[in-house]
């Protein structure tokens, strides 16, 4: 049997309207502003020249794989505001079984997102990389890789600092 110790900085979320609002552990942007601004700059540079729909699909897939509710909530909302369909948003989690919802380029990006996000499970297979390289020119591929690295970093920042889904500060 595993017991989980309660850390003073951790938050417990219970279901229902009476649940206390969880608070993040650390305000990363305030505590490390230079690092935060560098990540924002890296993220912006990674997106340059990429289709905004592709950007959101990559960010959603990575956030799903990393179990990052904060980023998943943020990027599904961003995708909706950009005109993404509910059907496609619902199919991102099972894109391999619903390939007809996604272009071949999007499928290659989603496969690469999975490989890079789960890199400890066996690296980035040659066939996955080759398919992405066949669908993107070198500059686009470099940007897709940078985007995957950026969202994985953001997922880890959000998860380790206890960011709460639905509290996207960008909208304030």
N, C-alpha and C positions, 0 to 999 in steps of 0.2 A: 504494500500500500504506500502510495506517495503522499506526503503531506506538503502543503504549500505554506511557507511562512509569509506573513503579511509584512511587507516593507512599508515604513512610514510614508514613503514617497509614492507608493502604488495606489491605485484607485480601484474600487470595486464598483461594478455597474450591475444593478439589479433591474429586472424588467418592471415596467409599469410607470405610471405618472408620478408616483411618490418617490421614485429613485432619485438619489442625490446626483447632481451634475458632477461628473468626473472632471478632474483638473489635470492638465499636463504636468509632467515632472519638472520640466525645464523649458524656459522660453529660449530656444536655440538662437533665434534671430537677435534677441536682445543680449544674450550672454556671449555670443561669438559673432558680432556683426560683420567683421571682415570675412570670415569663413562663409557666413550666410550669403553675403553679397557675391562672393566668388562662385558659390553654387548657383545662384540666380543667373549670373553671367554665363556660366557653363551651360546651364539649361537653355537659355535664350540662344546661345551660339549653336547648340545641338539642333534646335528646331529649324534653323534657317534653311530655306529651300525645300523643306519637306511639306507634303500635303497635310494640312491641319487634321483631317480625319485619321490619317495614318498615325500621326503623333498621339492622338487620344487613344487609339486602339492599342498601341504599344504600351502606353502608360497604364491603361486599364488592365491589360494582360499581366504586366509585371506586378501591379498592385494586388491582383487576385492571387498570383503565385506566392507573393510575400505575405499574404493575409493582412494587408495594410488597409484597414477600413477607412482611415482618414483620407488617404490618397485616392482610393477607389471611389469614395463619395464625391470628392472634388472633381475627379476626371470624368466620371459619368455625367455629372452636372455640366461640366465644360462641354462635353461632347453633345449633350442635348441642346445647349444654347447655340452650338455651332450647326445644328440641324441634323445631327445623327439620329437615325431611326431607333425606336425602342427594340425592334426585332434584332438589329445588329448588336446593340448593347447587350441584349440577353444571350446572344450566341457567342460572345467573346470567350466565355469560360469553356465552351465546347466547340470551338471553331473547327477542329479537325472533323467532327461529325456533322458540321454544317458549313462545309466549305463554300457552297453556292451563295452564301451571304457575303463572301469576301473575294476581292480580286486576287489574282495570283501574286501580285506584288504585296498585298496585305498579308496573304498567307505566308509568304517568305519572311516578312517582317515579324509576324507572330511566332513563327518557328524559331527564328533567330533570338527573339525576346526570351522565349522559353529556355533555349540553350544557354544564353548568357546569364539569365537570372538564376538558373539551376546549375551553374557551371561546375559545382562540386560533385554533381551526379554523373560526371563523365566528360567534362569539357564541352567544347563546341564541335560537334561532329562535322567532318569534312563535307558530307552531303548537304547539311543544313547551311553551312557557310557558302557552298557552291551555288545552291539555289538562290540565296540572297544576292550573291555576286552576279548571278545571271539576270536578276530583276532590277538591280540598281546600278547606276554607274559608280565609279570609285568614290566620288565626292559624296553622293547620296548615301552610299553604304557607310562611309565614315561618319556621316551625320546620324544615320540610324543607330550605329553602334554607340555613338556619344549619347544619343537620347536614351538608349537602354541603360547605359551606365548612370546617367543622370537620374532617371526614375528609380533605379535601384538604390542610389544614394539617398534620394528623398524618402523612399520607403523606410530605409534604415534610420534616418533622422526621426521620422514620424513615430516609428515603432519604439525606438529607444528612449524618446523623450515623452512618450505617453500622449501623443496628439489624439484628440477626440474627434471622431467622425461627426461631420455637421458643423464644425466650428472653423470653417475656412476664413481666415483673417483677410484674405484678398477682397472680400465682398463688403468689408466694413468701411 
